[in-house]
Amino acid sequence: MLNPFRRSFMLPGKLGACLVTGTEKIRCGYGNGDCLLLDLRHGIFAVADTSERFPQASRLLLEGLAATVCQKGPPEDENEFNSLLSQVWSNQQFIHKTTLSCVVLLENGAGPTAMVSNNGDSSVTILASDSGAVRYRTVADMNFAGRSTRPNPAVTHSLKGTPTAIVLATDGITDLGKIPLNGLSDPPHRIGDRIAGRLHRGKARREIDDIGAVALTPDIMNDATGDIIIMGGTLPGVETTFAQRNGWRTAADRWATTMAWKPYPELLAMAGIQIRQPGRC
């Protein structure tokens, strides 16, 4: 289910994703440099974050990732994942600096696993969804696509046993203050509501940076819709128009399936959302 006005996507109990634009970006006419990739067909999820100088750098990287996976198929082990990332990384222009946090979900004889690659100051956190206990969290570094020569190698984590959730987020999430991770991941499809609740707490909306976040459980592997959604990485001026255009809320503030939204490309484009057609990715 997708709501373009809220820039949120959800599959109840299994996945939620949300994109928020920073206060300054709307005020000054910058683009939103955060971008999300939800590749439900192949079980690949990513967030990327770039600066206002080239806000589409994050989208270019995630579009390249999605296109390479569609061409070659999803990686089945760390070697294939590292090769995939290296190919996408090498195609990013030097001036298009961006973070990349990426998770690939796999199911094998040992149970569900997640391959993780983290680059820059975005993050991936794996936690016990019932207690919020952190099982793994990436460490921020200065390894950016468009700047460093190669991505960080992938690491594999077993998701077997304790009910598990995974949260991918750009660094703007810290503007929400101290927020329990299990508050973002249990249930995962409410991540957009929980972020919005934090942003609007008090009398006035606080000054924030762009925020991009995805929360999911391994159960998403049993409910793949086949959709590939890319959200964010917008051009300058898009955010101001998005915030100010009259009648926008009436047309786009509703939850519907991605199939129901496909006949409205202009509305999706205004929100910086791209839905890739099955078989034509």
ZIWOFEN-V885082 format. One record per backbone hydrogen bond with DSSP energy under -0.5 kcal/mol. NH is the residue of the N-H (numbers start at 1). CO is the residue of the C=O. If there is no record, write none. Layout:
[[NH	CO] [NH	CO]]
This chain:
[[2	256] [3	8] [5	252] [7	3] [8	3] [9	17] [10	1] [11	15] [14	11] [15	11] [16	215] [17	9] [18	213] [19	7] [20	211] [23	208] [24	208] [26	22] [27	23] [28	24] [29	25] [30	25] [33	31] [35	48] [36	231] [37	46] [38	229] [39	37] [39	44] [40	38] [40	227] [41	227] [43	39] [44	39] [45	103] [46	37] [47	101] [48	35] [50	33] [54	51] [55	52] [57	54] [60	56] [61	57] [62	58] [63	59] [64	60] [65	61] [66	62] [67	63] [68	64] [69	65] [70	66] [71	67] [72	68] [73	69] [81	77] [82	78] [83	79] [84	80] [85	81] [86	82] [87	83] [88	84] [89	85] [90	86] [91	87] [91	88] [92	89] [96	93] [97	95] [98	145] [99	49] [100	119] [101	47] [102	117] [103	45] [104	115] [105	43] [106	113] [108	111] [111	108] [113	106] [114	157] [115	104] [116	155] [117	102] [119	100] [123	169] [125	167] [126	136] [127	165] [128	133] [129	127] [129	163] [130	163] [132	128] [135	126] [136	126] [138	124] [141	120] [144	142] [145	98] [147	144] [148	144] [155	116] [157	114] [159	112] [162	160] [165	127] [166	216] [167	125] [168	214] [169	123] [170	212] [173	170] [174	171] [175	172] [176	173] [177	174] [179	177] [183	180] [184	180] [184	181] [185	181] [186	182] [186	187] [188	185] [190	187] [191	188] [194	190] [195	191] [196	192] [197	193] [198	194] [199	195] [200	196] [201	198] [206	199] [211	20] [213	18] [214	168] [215	16] [216	166] [217	14] [218	164] [220	217] [221	218] [222	219] [223	220] [228	276] [229	38] [230	274] [231	36] [232	272] [233	32] [233	34] [234	32] [237	29] [238	235] [241	237] [242	238] [243	239] [244	240] [245	241] [248	245] [251	247] [252	248] [253	249] [254	252] [256	2] [261	257] [262	258] [264	261] [268	264] [269	265] [270	266] [271	267] [272	269] [273	268] [274	230] [276	228] [276	274] [280	277]]
